[in-house]
Amino acid sequence: AQTVTQSQPEMSVQEAETVTLSCTYDTSENNYYLFWYKQPPSRQMILVIRQEAYKQQNATENRFSVNFQKAAKSFSLKISDSQLGDTAMYFCAFMKQKYGSQGNLIFGKGTKLSVKP
Amino acid sequence: DTEVTQTPKHLVMGMTNKKSLKCEQHMGHRAMYWYKQKAKKPPELMFVYSYEKLSINESVPSRFSPECPNSSLLNLHLHALQPEDSALYLCASSQAGGAWNQPQHFGDGTRLSIL
């Protein structure tokens, strides 16, 4: 069974600075996908960034980038130039690739990020 | 603005009531999902519909009854719920078929409170 671990329950960062959220996972699969979702107090789960395991290049999306270390089973999220609107719960999620089957997301417990002015 | 719309946003009901949660998407997605999220916890998968057919039921009690009347709508019928069922219920959708790696798009959720 796959598991996703986020070891930082809470973090804070000053506005405009950089912060890194950690995520590790355990799987015996070789092909899978990793995601970071954010959930602000407004409740909606918003996709931040995703990474395909077969791609060596780290995914980037504007101020958000990941450090994907497949051998170490690590998938950290870096937020640059933090903004007040980045304040949210961040969930790391795993989904194995299995054609003809459903995309079952397995979430970590989340990291609550607070951006301070 | 969310592309997955859930109604109602809040629901308070007694343990003997019957109510329904609704979810709608117009992105052409053929996979739809129900998740349950307790406070300060990650979402937990309840049901998955693929092409309007139930494909995954994560051992959810029968007091929760899902329904997918068409490709755009997903309902969750509630009956005889327990206080521990109070939670945020999230609906999500994604492309289906051979591209199961497609990300899921979530709605804002329905905050359910059982008295």
HADDOCK unambig.tbl for C-alpha pairs under 7 A between the chains (distance, minus, plus):
assign (segid A and resid 33 and name CA) (segid B and resid 101 and name CA) 6.72 0.50 0.50
assign (segid A and resid 43 and name CA) (segid B and resid 108 and name CA) 5.62 0.50 0.50
assign (segid A and resid 43 and name CA) (segid B and resid 109 and name CA) 6.87 0.50 0.50
assign (segid A and resid 44 and name CA) (segid B and resid 106 and name CA) 6.49 0.50 0.50
assign (segid A and resid 44 and name CA) (segid B and resid 107 and name CA) 5.89 0.50 0.50
assign (segid A and resid 44 and name CA) (segid B and resid 108 and name CA) 4.24 0.50 0.50
assign (segid A and resid 44 and name CA) (segid B and resid 109 and name CA) 6.83 0.50 0.50
assign (segid A and resid 45 and name CA) (segid B and resid 106 and name CA) 5.59 0.50 0.50
assign (segid A and resid 46 and name CA) (segid B and resid 106 and name CA) 6.96 0.50 0.50
assign (segid A and resid 97 and name CA) (segid B and resid 100 and name CA) 6.95 0.50 0.50
assign (segid A and resid 97 and name CA) (segid B and resid 101 and name CA) 6.19 0.50 0.50
assign (segid A and resid 99 and name CA) (segid B and resid 98 and name CA) 5.25 0.50 0.50
assign (segid A and resid 99 and name CA) (segid B and resid 99 and name CA) 6.97 0.50 0.50
assign (segid A and resid 99 and name CA) (segid B and resid 100 and name CA) 6.50 0.50 0.50
assign (segid A and resid 100 and name CA) (segid B and resid 97 and name CA) 6.32 0.50 0.50
assign (segid A and resid 100 and name CA) (segid B and resid 98 and name CA) 5.82 0.50 0.50
assign (segid A and resid 101 and name CA) (segid B and resid 100 and name CA) 6.87 0.50 0.50
assign (segid A and resid 102 and name CA) (segid B and resid 100 and name CA) 5.93 0.50 0.50
assign (segid A and resid 103 and name CA) (segid B and resid 100 and name CA) 5.01 0.50 0.50
assign (segid A and resid 103 and name CA) (segid B and resid 101 and name CA) 6.16 0.50 0.50
assign (segid A and resid 107 and name CA) (segid B and resid 42 and name CA) 6.08 0.50 0.50
assign (segid A and resid 108 and name CA) (segid B and resid 42 and name CA) 6.60 0.50 0.50
assign (segid A and resid 109 and name CA) (segid B and resid 41 and name CA) 5.95 0.50 0.50
assign (segid A and resid 109 and name CA) (segid B and resid 42 and name CA) 5.32 0.50 0.50
assign (segid A and resid 110 and name CA) (segid B and resid 42 and name CA) 6.61 0.50 0.50
